[in-house]
Amino acid sequence: MKKKSKNNGFLYSLFQNDLKLKLTTLLILVAMFNIRGNTYAQKTKVTLELNNSTIEKVIETIEQKTDFRFIYKLNDIDLDRTVSISVKDQSIYVVLDKIFKGTPTEFKIRDTQIILKKPELRTQIIEFQKQTVSGVITDENGLPLPGASVLEEGTKNGMVTDFDGKYKITVESAQSVIIVSFVGYKEKKVTANQNVINIQLFPDATDLQEIVVVGYGTAIKKDVTGAVSSIAAKDMNQGAIVNPLQLIAGKAAGVNITQIGSEPGSGPSVRIRGISSLIGGNDPLVVVDGIQGNMDLLNQVPPSEIESIDVLKDASATAVYGSRGAPGVIIVTTKKNKAGKTTIEYIGSTSVDFIPKKLDMLDANQWWETAQKYGVPASSNHGSNTNWYGLLTETGITQTHTLSFGGGTDKFNYRASITAIMQDGVVINSSNQKYIGRIQATQLALDDKLKLTFNLNSGINNTTSSIGSIGTVAYTSNLITNALLARPTDPVYNTDGTYFTDGTVFHYLNPYAAAQTVTNERQDDNLFGSLKADLELGKGFTANWFGSWRKTNRTIGYYMPAESTEAYAVEQHGFANIDNARQNEKLTNVSLSYKKTLGIHTFNALALYEWQSQTYQGNYTQARGFISDEATYNALQFGDLSKVRAGDIRSYKNDRSLVSYLGRLNYSLLDRYLLTASIRRDGSSVFGANNKWGNFPSASVAWQINKESFMQNQNLFSELKLRVGYGETGNQQGLYPQTSLPLVDSAGNIYFGGSIITNFGIAQNANADLKWETKRQTNIGLDFALLDNRLRGSVDVYDSTTDNLLFDYTVPQPPYPYNKIKANVGSISNKGLEAALAYDVIRTNNSTLTLAGNVSFMKNEVLNLSGSINGIPLNTDFVNWGAPNSLLVKGKPIGSFYILESTGTNSNGVETVKDQNGDGKIDQGATSPDRYYAGSALPTYTFAFNPSYRYKNFDASMLWRGSGGNKIYNNLNQRLSMLENTGSSNVLESARDKGIFSSPYGSDAWLEDGSFVRLENVTAGYTFRFTDKYVDSVRLSLTGSNLLLITDYTGVDPELNVSGSGDPNDNFGGDKGIYPRTRSIAFGLTVKFK
């Protein structure tokens, strides 16, 4: 439905929050508030004093003074007709009757919605009844649609559905066609060949005004001036979803979601428009129903309880979040019960998970044949034929279950849910159990002028992890990768039943022993709640208050006994540690909004004050030399206290606070020229003394071209909007509470006076000028819809630069007491093109076929890393970053590979490389002329293709996703291809063909193309609808995930760490072995009760 932006339609506050209370508390709440009163329409009194005003002006005035929202089609209503009306404290029925009396306009009031339309055809009594048809008309969510029109085609025989969506109509014959329609929904026709016909209507994309959640509010999508991607629940990925990010993988251009392996409890990473920081952090800000947090906040949200996810991508949209908005913002809105409806719903799935690809390793016979060729002694062959990888892997099972229920009246409504997500991984002894309870309640008061929204959410997450880092000095990886290294001729057990170990091999590891004996457990307890109050002050003013409180507690217990065969554990006779971390986050804001329409001008202003506080506290304790393995980490006192070392006991507590002032103005001229401008001022405790405050402005404009007079006589475009925006945002993720201060820390133990004492030393230099990174971004976009909205899409071009780049620089001693300092010096550039397109190939009442997709092209460049601080030059270039041979180089992307070129092997099987400058020697330094630029670890393009089909109650969809233009340094391939390791470990089958005995180089022989295309998701489902008194509908679905992978990459999976981090543990751009990425088949069940 087309509708002018001055009228919000059924724009409701979509604020929803989570909550968990005991069932008894819920029943008390329902008992207290489930008291039916008169409807809003019956109680609300309207006062108007308007002379010669247009119908449009009258509608806007009513919307400003009340909670009523009008829905209509432009062609149905004469908005330019002028009326004069003077009423005081009259019901809305009287007012509407005065306005539309004598005109071809009917009105229908549904709660706070006022539907205006042309007169419906009324029921005509048919003398001879031949076929009586009854049933229920429901919306896209299976909820009844009262007031829907039911008409016999070609006649005036019709009716409207009652409050429960029920209808009963007698038609001419069983061949008659019944037409069902409702404002904002697609019309549907059915043949009256059954006595009971239940009909579901779906929203008409051309009629409904899609609501987009932006920072601190909502907006109609057509009025949005920034780059925002919105994904509704009906468009999200399906299957055994365990993390909210899996719902939107491949659904938004410029939003790259990467799943590294499928370890239970692990979640995907997300990058919005690339990498814009080195150590400042690239994770977007997450906002769940107004509660702000880091990525871990998503772990507390049940995926099945999410209504929509909005991604703010450009700086003009994210600048309202100031110094936290640079990496982008993900806004999650959870489901909320509709007023006056009682709902009970179960959503569940069970999937079988298995490993689709395994590396081809030598079996026992092949290994011994190869070992003999390279002179491995017979004592290394222990005569077994062990499939270590098979021993450590199994078929995984994932289950998700959510039971939700809700109800209420026109004054009060609630929704509650309980969710269980249970994963048994494909690696033995790896699992995750997550339990989340939430409840949300909304109460109207003060003659409906005050709206209170309360949320509470609580969750427990228990994870048993496979060992993430274990191995030898030469090669360390996760446990499952070490299973590849184990010799196939080694037995699992000795003859006495103990785990086998080989004393002739340095740091020998029995991976099965480690898997069975090591305890690696984690428990996360999460609780957050919020309260929101919206008070209408009159004359367009609304006051808002919001407060949230979030507390988490994480405990990690780790125990590695000597029985694990791990070298350090054997040496120390077992060791254990407990790591506990707690966080306490509080946020409150108060705001005043004002909305006013003056003729052709519409203003919507917001002024906001916000205060945030985070406290982080934790402790760590470790012991070694245990007399018993029974209690694992639960009895550290069983360790040998005489073996305590520096660092075995530590604790911390720090806090940070952020104070913000925000002003924003939305302006519309003639409903086609749009402006959004904002300014935010942040003051943060983590910044240096000289830079406590920062300003973050933004402005964006949009031109709705299709509303111009010269476009009125064309039928090609139904939407054509040009957007231009600029904004500045900040990033403070990489700053900790004491980052700008001088710090001391323990520096080991020393002997003094005949006893051991702890030594201390300077651990951090002061920097009073330390501040946030500043990201400046310009965005130009075009939104379009044509061919009666069958073809629709958007194109965006952006250019962003991050200045004041945070980096750890090396400084001289003296004058600095420590050799490193964190400073704002460098800059990074990101430029890109994004496009999203959807086309309805088939669009009929019973069937739709839609082809949708998106593509993003990105160019990243390090502009500068050098500068000065306090007059001291900081010259930095060719810095090792991530995987081997991956560097930070001015003028190149992050993670650029400058690498030696492999030329084969010599007669002894030793790898040789090319002498690029011909000086007769191979220089392996970072700036060596023998290195050449071979590409970057960052993809230069990503894409997704998402066709979907629906026929009546059957639906099917698939998602293809991929990326390319990046390189991967395959560390694991290099390690498993060196034939010199045959005596102590296994090697790949391909190693025999390569014939590389050893190599002193890390060459491009191990650098591979990281491009891939993946069939991410295929889903087929069918919905059964019932007319009995208990069950409304049952949906059955079958989903396949990761069904096909097309790539030239020789590793297990090309989707690896592209976080941009320089932390060696992240191995950005490299592959040292990952937890296997699974393929799964999931069965889904959804039951909606009446």
N, C-alpha and C positions, 0 to 999 in steps of 0.2 A: 504494500500500500504506500503510495506516495503521500507525503505529509510534510507540511512546512516545519522547519526546525524550531520555530518559536513555540510550537506545541509539542510537549514531550511524549505524546501518545501514552502508552502504558509504561512510561519510564519509572521504574521503582528503584528504590535503594536496594542494591544487590549485596549489601554488606551481609556476610554470613560468617559465622565463626564456629569453632568446634568445641565440644564439651562432653565430658564423661562424668556421670554421677551414678550413684547406686540407684537401682530400680525403685527403691522406696522413695527416694527424693523425687524422682521423676513423677511417680504417682501423686505425690503431695502437690507438686507444681500443677499437674493437670487438674487435680481436684480444686485447687485454689482459683485457677484462671479459666477453666473450661465452662464458663457461665455464659450462655448465649444472651445477648442483648439485642436491641434493635440494630438494624444495619446502619452503616455510615450514611447511606443516602436518606434514610428516614429521620435521622437525628440532626444532620447538618443543616444549618440555616444559612441562607445566602443573602447578602445585601449588595445591591448594584445601583449605581446612579450613572447611567451612560446616555449621552445624547448624540444622535446621528453617528453612531459607531458601527464599524463593519462587523459582520459576524465573526470574522477572524479576531478582531480586537476583543469582542465579548468573550470568546472562548479562552483567549489568553488571560483575561482578567479573572475568570472563574478558576482557571488552573493555578493562578498566583495566590488566590485567596483560600483555596481548598486543596484537598488531596485528589480531587477528581482529575482524571486524564481522559482526553477525547481521542477516539479512534475513528477514522473515516477515510474514504477515498476522495481525492481532490475533485474528481468528475461528478461525485454524488452531491456535493455541497457547494452552494453559491456563497463563497467567503467574502465577496465584495458587496453583498447586499447590506444596506444600512438599516439599523433599528435604533429606537430609543426605548430604554427600559428603566423603570424606577421601582425597585422592590426592597423591602426591608424585612430581614429575618423570615424569609420565605423558604419553603422546601425546594430542592433542586427540581422536583417535578413541576412545580408551579412556574419556576423560572424558565425551564426548557419549553414548557407549553406556550408561554408568552412569546418566546423567541421564534419558535418554528410553527406556530399555529397558522394554518392556511397555506403552508408551503409543502412541496413534495419531499419532506424530510421526516423520517421517523427516528425516534431515539429509544435506546434500550440501556438500562442501567444494570451493570453487573459489578457488585461490590463498589470499587472506586473508579471503574471504567464506564465511560459513557460512549456508547456506540451509535454513531450517526450513519444512516444509510437511506437509500430509496425505499419506498413502501414495499413490504413483502406481500406476496400474493397470499390471500387468506384461504382457509379451508372451505371448500365447497362441498355441500352435502351431496353425496352420490346415492341415487335412489337404489341402484342395484349393486350390491357389494359382491365382488368376485374374488378378491385376494386381500387378506389382511396381513400386513407385515409389521413387526415390532423389533425393537433392539435398543442398543445404546450407542450414542455417538461420542467418541473420545478424541482427545488431542494427541499430539505426538508422544506424550509421556504416558498415555493410557488413562488419563484423567477425564471424567465426564465433561462434556461441553454443553452447558445449559444455553438455550436461546439459539441453537443452530437451526437453520431452515431446512425442512424436509419437503420436497415438492415432487409431484408426479409430472414427468416431462410431457409438455404439450397441453397441459391442463392448468386450471387454477386451483387444483386440489393440493393443499399443502398445510403445513403446521410447523410449530417450533418445538424443540425439545424442552423437557422440564428441567428442574434444578439438578436432577441426577443424570441428565443427558439422555433420558429415555424418550422414545417416540413410539407411536402406534398409528399407522395410516392404512386406509383401505383404498386400493387402487383398482383400475379397470380389469386387469387380468394378470396372470403370472408372467406375461411378456412385457408388462409395463416397465418403464425405466424410472427409477427414483433418483432425484438430484439432491445431494446434500451439500450445503454451503454454510460458511461462517466467516465473518469479517476477519481478514488476515490469514485465512487458510485456503488452500487449493480446493476447488470444487471437485466433488467425486460423484460418479454415476454408477449405479448398480441395477441389475435386473431383479425384479421382484419375484423370483422363482423359488423363494424359500419363505417360510413363515417367520423365521428369526434371522435377522441380518444385522450384525454389529459392524459398525463402520468407524475407521480411524482416519482422521484428517491430519494433514501435515501443513506446516507454515508455508505460505507463499513468499518466496524470497523477494518478489517484486513488491509485495504489500507491506511486509513487516519492517520496522525500523530496528536494525540490529544495534544492541547496546554494547558499548565497549567500555571496559573498566580502565580508567587512566589513573594517574596519581591523585589520591585524595578526592576521588569522585568518579562519575561515569559521564559518558557522552554518547550521543547518537553517532553511529559509525560515519554517516555521511558528513557530519560536522567536525570530524577529527582532522586536525591539520598536520599531525606528526606521523612518523612511520611506526605503525602499531599492527601486530599480527594477532588475530583473535581466533581461538579454536574452541568451539562448543563441544559439549559432551558427545553429541551425536556424530561428530566428525572425528573423534579420537580413535586411536588404535585400540584393537581389542585383543583378547587372549588372557593368559595368566599374568596380568600386569602387577608388578610388585613395587614399582616406583613411579610417581607422577610424570617424570620426564619421559618415560616410555610411551606415555599416551600421545605425546606430540612429536615424536621422532619423525622427521621428514615432512612435517605438516606446515612449517613456516620457513620462508626464504630467509637466508642469513642467520638461521639459528641451527648451529651444528651440534647435535647430540651424539656423543660417542660412548658406546658400551664396550669397555675393555674386559673381556671375559665375562663369565656368568657366575662368579662366586656368590653364594648366598649372603645376603646382607649388603652387598656392594651396589652402588648406584651409578648411573651414567654421569659423565661430565658434560657440561654445556658451555659453549662459547657463542656469544652474540656478536656478529660482525668481526670475528677474528680476535687476534691477540693485540692488546693495547698497552700491556704492562709487562715488565720483566720480573720484578719481585713484589710489585704492589698488589698483585692478585687480579685474576681475570674472571672470577666467579660473579655472576650477576646477583644483584640484591633480590631477595625473595620476599614477597608480601602475600600473606595468607589471611584473607578477610581483615585486612588492615594491620595485621601483626607483621612487623618487619624482622628479618633474620637472614642468616647465611644459608648455604645450601642444605645444611643438616635439618633445617626447618621442614623441608619437603618430606623427610622421613616420618614425620608425625601426621601426615595427611593421607587418609585412605584414598587410593586412586578411584575407587568406585563411588566416592562421595564428592567428586569434583564436578561442578557445573560448567565451568569454563576456565580457560587459561589465556591471559592476554600478555603479550610480550612487547615491551616498550623498547624500541631499537635505536632510534636516533636521539641526539642530545636535546632537541627541542621537546621531546616527550619525557626524557629521564631527568632533565635539569631540576624538576620539582623535588627530586631527592638529593640534590646538592652534592656533597662530598662522598656520597655512597652510590651515585648513579652512573658513573663512567662505564662500567662493564655491561650496562643494560639492566633491565628490571623485568622480573617474571611475577605477574600478579595472578594469584589463584583465588577463585571464588568457589566456595563449596555450596552444596545443594541446600535448599531451604524449602520448607513445606508451604504449600499454598493455603491461604486463609480459607477456613470453612471446609477443608478437605481432610479426611482421615486416610492415611496411607500406611500400608505395611508391605515391605518389599525385601526379597532375598536375591542377592547376586552372588554367584559362586562359580568357580572354575577349578579344574584339575588338569594338570599337564604332565606329560611324560617327557623328560629331558634326556638327551643323549648327545654324545660327541660326534659331530659329522666328519671331522678330519683329524687324522693322526699322522705324525711324521713316520716315514718308513725307516726304521732302525734295523740294524743287523740282528738276525736271530742267532741262536747259540752256534749253529754250524757255520754260518757265514762269519761270525765274529772270530771263531777259532781259526778258520781258514785265513782270514786277514791277519790275525795276530801272528800266526806262524810266518807269514810272508815278511813281517817286519821284526822278527826275532824276539817275540814275546816268549818268556820261558813257560814251560809246561805247568809250573807251579801256579801260574795265574789262571789256569783253567780248572775250575772246581767241579766240572762235570754236570752241572745242572742245566736246565732249559727253562729259565724264569722269564716270564713276561711281566716285568716290573710295572709298566704302564697299565697293563690290564689289572694287576693286583690293586693298584691305587685308585682305580676308577670303577664306576658303577652307573646304573641307570638312575637318574634323578627324578624326583617328584616335587611338583609345586602345587600348592593348594591356596586358593583365596576364598574367603567367605565373608559376606557382609549382610547383616540383618538391620534394616532401617525401618523406623516407624515414626509417624508424626500425626498431628491433628491440630485442632484449634477452632476458634471462632473468628468473627470479623475484628475482634479486639486483641486476641491472643493466639499465637500459633507456636508450635515447637517442632523440632525434628531431632531424633536421636538415632545413633547407630552404634553397632559393635562390629569390629572387623578383626579377622584373624588371617594372617598371611604366613604360610608355613612352607619352607623350602628345605629339601634334602638334596645336597649338591651331587654333582657327578664325580667329585673327588671324595673318597671315604672320609668320614668324620668331619665333614663340613656341612653346616646347617644353619638355618635362621628361623626363629619364631617371633613374629611381631603381632602384638595385640593392641588395638586402638579403640577407645571408646570416646564418643563425642556427643554433645547435646547443644542445641541452639534454641533459643526462645526469643520471641519478639512480643512486646506488649505496647499497646497504645493507651494513652491517658490524656488527661486535661482536654477533653473534648476532641481527642485525636490529634491534638497539636504536638504532643510529646510522643516520641517513639523511642523505646528502649530495646536494645538488642544485646543479649547476653550469650556468651559462648564459653564452653569449657571443654578441653581436650586432654586426655591422658593416655599414655602409651608405654608399653614395655617391649623392649627389643632384646632378645637373647640370641647371641651369635656364637657359633663354634667355627673357628676359622682354620683352614689349612695353613701350614707354616708359610709365611710370606718371604722370608729371607733365610736361607740355609745353604751350606755347601762348603767348598774349599776356598783357600786363599786365592787360587787361580780363577775360580768361577763360582759366583754366588747368585742364586735365583730362588724361585719358590720351590716348594717340595715336589710338585708334580713334574716340574722340569728336571729335577734331580733323578726322577724315575727314568728319564730318557738316558741319563748319563750312566746309570748302573749297568755293569757287565751282565749279559744274559746267562753266562755260565755260573754266576754266583748263586748259591742257595739262599733261601729266606732264613732258614733256621740251622743251627748246629745240630749235631746228633743228640745233644743233651736237651734240646728244646729251647735253648737260648737263641737270641737273634744272632745271625752270622755277621762277622766282621773280619776284615783282612788286615792284619797288622803290618803287612809289607807295603800297603798303599797309604801314602800320606793323607791324613784327614779322611779316611774312608767313612762312607755314610751308607747305612742300610736304610733306604727310603721307607720301606714298609714298617720297619721298627720305629722310625720317627713318627710315621702317621698314626701308629697304634698307641704309642706311649706318651707323646707330648700333649699337654693340656693347654689349649689356647682359647680362652673364653672371654666373652665381652657381654656386659649387660648395660643397656641404656634405659634410664627411666626419664620420661618426659611429661611435663605438665605445663599447659599454658591456657590462659583464659583472657577474656576481654569483655568490656562493657562499652557500649556506644549509646549516646543520647543525642537525639535530634529534636530541636524545639523550634517550631514556627513562631516567629515574633510578629508577623504581619507586615504588610506593605513590601513584600518581597524579601524580607530578611529571615534568615535561619541561623540559629546558633547550634554548634556541634561540639560535643566533647567525646574523646575516645581515650581509653586507657587499656593497656595490656600488660601482662606479667607472665614471664616464661622462665621456668626452672628446669634444668636438666642435670642428671647425675650419670656419669659414665664410669664403669669399673672394668678394667681389663686384668685378668689373671692369667699368668703364663708359668708353666712348669715344664722344664726339659730334664728328664732324669738321665743318669748315666746309661741306662738301658736303651736309650734312643740311638746309641752309637755315634752321636754327633761329637766331634773331637773335643770341643770346649766343655760340653756337659760331662764327658768322660773324665777329662782332666780335673774338673771342679767337683766331681762326684754329685752332679746335678745342681741346677740353680733354678730359682723361682723369683718372680717379681709381681707386685701389685701396683697398678697405675690407676689412680682415681682423679677424675676431673669433674668439677661442678661449675655451672654457669647460672647466673641470675640476671635476667634482662627485663628492664622496665621501660615502658614508653607511655607518654601521655601527650595529647595535643588538644588544643582548643581553637576553634575557628569560627568565623562569621562569614556567611555567604549572602550574596545579594543578587537577585535576578529581576530585571526590569526590561519591559518592552516599550519603546517610545516610537510609535509609528513604524518606520522602516528600520529602526535600530533596535537591536537586542543586546543587552549587557548581562554578563554573568561573572561576578567578581568573588574572589576568595581571599581572605586574610587569615593566616594560621601561625600559631606559635606551637613549637614542639620541643619536648625534652626527652632525652634518652639516656639510660644508664645501664652499663653492663659490668658485672663483677665476675671475675674468673678466679677460681681457687682449685688447687690440686696438691696431691702428694704422691711420692713414688718411693717404694721400699723394695730392696732386693737382698736375697740371701743365697748362699751357696754351701756345698758340703753337707748334704742332707743324710740323716741317719735312716730315713725311711721315705718311700715314695707314696705311701698310702694317702696322706693328706694333701698332696700336691702343693699348690700355692696357699692353701688355707691354713697352714701352720708354719709360718716362716721361722718360728722359734726352733724348729727342728734342724735348721741350718747351723753351720759352724760360725758363731759370731766372731771368732778370731780371724776370719777371712774377710771381714768387712773392708770395703775399699771406698775411696773417695767417689762420690756420685751414687753410691748405693742407697743413700737416704737424702731426699730433697723434698722441698715443698715450696709453694708460691701462692701469692694472692695479689691480684692487681685489678684495677677498675678503670673504666673510661666513661666519659660523658660527652654528650653532644647536645647543643642548644641551637635551635633553628628558628628563623623567621621567614615566612613565605608569603608572597603576594602573587596572585594570578588573575588575569583578565581574559575572558572570552567575549569577543565582539562579533556580531553578525550584522551585515548591511544588506538589505533587500533579500535576505535569506540565501545569498549566493557569494558574497564576499566575506570571508571569515578570517579572524585574527585571534591568535592565542599568544599571550606574552606573560612571562613569569620572571621573578627574581627571588632567589633564595640566598640567605646569609647564614652560614654555619660557623659555629664556634666549637672547637673540639679540644679536649684535654690532651690528646696524643700528639698534637703539633708542637713545634718548637716555640720557645717563649716569644720570638719575634713574628710568628705567623699563626696566631691562634684563630684568626677569623678569615673567612673567604667568601667571596660573592660569586654566584652562579646564575647568570642571566640566560634567557632564551626567548626566541620569538619565531613564530611560524605563521604563514598565511596560506589560504586556500581559495581557489576560484572554482565555483561550481558552474562550469561552462554550459552544461546542458540546460541550465535555467535561464540562460540569456534569451532575449527575444528572437535573435537570429537562429536559435535552435528549436523554436517552438513548432515549426512546420516539418521537422524531420522525424523519422521513425526509427532511425538506425541506432542512436545512442539513447539509453535510458539513464545512464550516469556517465559523466565525464568531469573529473575534478583534478585540477593541477595543484600540487602542494610544494611549498618552499619553506625550509626551516633552518635555523641556526641556533646552536646552544653551546654552553660551556658546563661541563660537569667535572666532578672530582672523584678521586679514588684514594681511600685511606686504609684499604684492607691490609697493606703491607706494613702498617705502622702499629706498634704495640704501645701500651701505656708509658713505658720508660724509654722508648726508642731514642728520644732526643736528649737523654740525660747521660752523664758519665756513670758507669757501673763497674763494680768489682765482682769477681766470682772466684770460687775455689780453683786452685791451680795445682792440684795434686798434694801429696804428702811429702814432708821433709823430716829428717832426723835433727832434733835440736835438744841439747841438754840430756841426751840419752833416751829421749822418747820421741814418738811420732806425733807431729802436729800438722794440722791442715794449713797449707800455704794459700795465700790469696794474691790476685793480681788484677790489673786493669783489664776489663773485658769489653768495654765499649767507650768510644769517644763521645763527647757532647757535641750537639749540633743545634744551636738555638734557632737556626734558620730553616729547620726541617718543616716541610709542609706537604700538602696533598699533591698528587699528580693532577694535572689539568688537561682535560680532553676537550678539544674544540672540534665541532662537527657541523658540516653543512649537508643538507639532504634535499634532493629534488625528486618528487614523486608524481606519478599519474595513476589515478584510479579510474577504471572504465567498466561499463557494462553495455552491451549492445545486442542486437537481434532478439529483442524482447527478453533481455537478461539471460539469454542462453549462453552467451560468451561473456565472461567477466574476468577481471584480473587487475593487476597493479604492477608498476615498474618503478623502482627506486634506484637512484644513483647517489652515492655518498662519498664524502672526503673528510677524513678525520685525522687529527694530529694530537698526539699526547706529548705535552711538554712537562718540564720539571720531573722527568722520569726518575723514579727511585732506583738506586743501585748501590751496591757495596763496593766502594772504591778503595784501592790501596793508597795509603798516604805515608809520608816519611816519618821516621822516629829518630830524633825529635823533629818538629815541635810536638807531634802528637804522641801521647803515651801508648796508644794502641795502633796497630798497623792497618786497621780497616775503619772506614766511616761510612755511614749511610747518608746519602746526600741526593738532592734533586738537581740533576744536571742534564741528562740526555733527552732525546725525543724520538718518537716512533710515528710512522704514518701508515694509515690503512685506507685504501680506496676500494670501492666495489660497486657492482651492479647486481640488483636483485629483480627477479621477475616471478610472478605467480599467475597462473592461468587456469581457468576451468571452463569446460564446454559441455552443455547438456545435449548429447547426441540424440537421446530419446527423452521426451518429457510429455507423458500422458497421465491420465488419472490413475492408471493401474501400474504404470511402468516408468522407470527413469534409468537412464544410463549416462553417467557423468564421467568425463575424463578430466582429471585435475593434475597439476604438477607445479613444481617450482625449481628455479635454478639460481645459483649465486656464484658470482665471480669475484675473487678477492686478490688484492695485491698488497703485500706487507713489505715495509722497508724501515730499516734502522737508519734514521736520519743523522743521529749524532750520539756519541757516547762520551765525548770528551768535554772538558770545561775547566772550571777552577772553583776553589772554595777557600775563602779567606786569603786570596792571592796565591794559593798553591795550585799549580796546574794538575789537572786530573786527565791524563792522556790514556784513553782506553780504547782498544780495538783488537780484533781477532781474539775474542775471549771464548774459551771452551764453554759450550752451552748444551747440556743434554747428552745425547749419544756420542760415542767416539767420532771424532772428525767433524762434529757439529759445532759451529762457531757463531758468535755475534760479530758481524762485520758491517762497517758503515757502508750504506748504499745497497745492502742486500737484505733479504728477509731474515727474520729470526730463525735460528737453527739452520744456517747455510752450511752445506757440506763442502769443505775444502779438503780434498782427498787425493791420495796417491793412485796412479793408474796402474792396475795389475797387467802384467805382460805374460803371465804363465808361471812355470817353474823351471828350475835348472835341473841338471842331471841327478842331483841328490834329492829332488822333490821339494826343495825350498822355494817358496814363492818369490818371484822377481817383480819389480815395478819399473816404470819408465822414468828415466832421468830427464825431466822436462827441460832443464836449462843446459844440459850437456856438460856439466862441470865435473863429471866422473864420480860423483858421490850423491847419495840420497839423504836429503835433509828432511827430517820428520818434525821440525819445529812448526808452530802454528802459522807463521808467515812464510813458510818455505816456498821457494819458487818451483819446487817439484810438485806442489799441490795444484789442483785445478778446481774450479767451481763446478759442482756436479748437481746442483739443485738444492731444494730446501725440504725440511721436515713438515712444513705447513702446506696443506692442500690449497690449490689455487681455484678450485671450483667444487661445488657440491650440488646435488640435484635429487629430486624425488618425483616419482610418477605414481599417481593414486587413482586408478579407475574404480568406480563403484556402480553397482546395479541393484535395482529393486523391482520386484514384480509382486504386487499385492503384499502378502505377508512374508515373502521371501526376500532376503537381501544378501549381497555378496560384495566383497571389496578386496583389493590387494594393494600393497605398497612396495614399490621398488625404490631403493635408495642407494646412492653411491657418492664417491668423491674421487678426486684425482689431482695430478700435478705435483704430488709430493713424493719424497724418497724415504725409504726405511733402511736403517743400518741393521742388518740381521746378525746381531751378536751371537745368537744361538746357533745359527747356521755355521758361522765361523768356528765356534767351539766344537761343534759336532762333526766338522769336516777335517780336522787336523788328525792325520793318521798316527802322529806321534803319541796321541792319547789312548791308542787302542789297548795298551797294556793295563791301563788303570780305569778305563771307562769304555762305553760303547760309542759308536759313530754311526752316521747316516749311511744308508745304502749308496747314496750318490757320492759319498766321500771316496769310495773306491774308484769311481770314474774320474773324479777331479784329480786324484793322485797327488794332493798336496800333503806332504809329510809334516812340514812346519812352516811358520811364517813369522818374521820379525816385524811385519807391517800390518796395519789396518787399512786395507786397500778397497777400491771400488768393486772388487770381486764379491763383496758382501753387501754392496749397496743396491737396493732393488726398487722397482717401481711400486708405489703404494696404492695405485688406482684400483678401484673395485666397483662392482655392481652387485647389490644384494637384494634378493627377494625377502624383504623383511617380514612381511605379514600377509597372510591370505585367510580371509574369514568368510564363512557362509553360515547363515542363520535363518531360522523360521520361527514366526510368532503365532502361537495358537491363542485364540480369543474365546472366552467362555461367557455364558449367560447365567451360570448358577450364582448362588448368593455368597459364595466364599472366594472363588478364584476369578480374577479379572483376565489375566493373560499369563501365558508361559512361553518363554523364548528359549530355544535350544540353538546352540552355535558350536561350530567346529573351527578352530584356528590353528594354522601352522605358522611357526615363526622360524626365521633364518633357514628357509627351505632350500635356497640356492645361493651360491657365491661364485661370481665370475671374477677372476683375478689372475694375474701372472705372478703374484707374490708366492714364494715357496714356503713361507712360514705357515703356522697354524691359522692365523687370521691377520689381515692387514689393518684392521681397526685397532690402532694402538694409541699410546699417549700422545696427544697433540695439545697439551695444556699450555705449552710455552714456558714451562718451568725449567730452570737451570739446575735444579736439585738432582744430583746423580742418582738418587733412589728412584726418581720418576723416569729416568732414562728417556726423556723427550726425544722422539724421532727414532728410537731404537727398539729392538726386540730381544730381550734376554730370556723370554719365556713368560707366558701368561697362564692364568687359570683358564681352562678351555671355554670357548664360546659355544654354547649349546644350541642344538636344534630341538624344537619342541612341538608337540601336538597337544592342543588343549581343548577340552570339552567344557562348554559354558552353559549355565542354567540361570535364568532370571524368572522369578515368580512374583507377580504383583497380586496382592490380595485385596479384597474389597473391604 
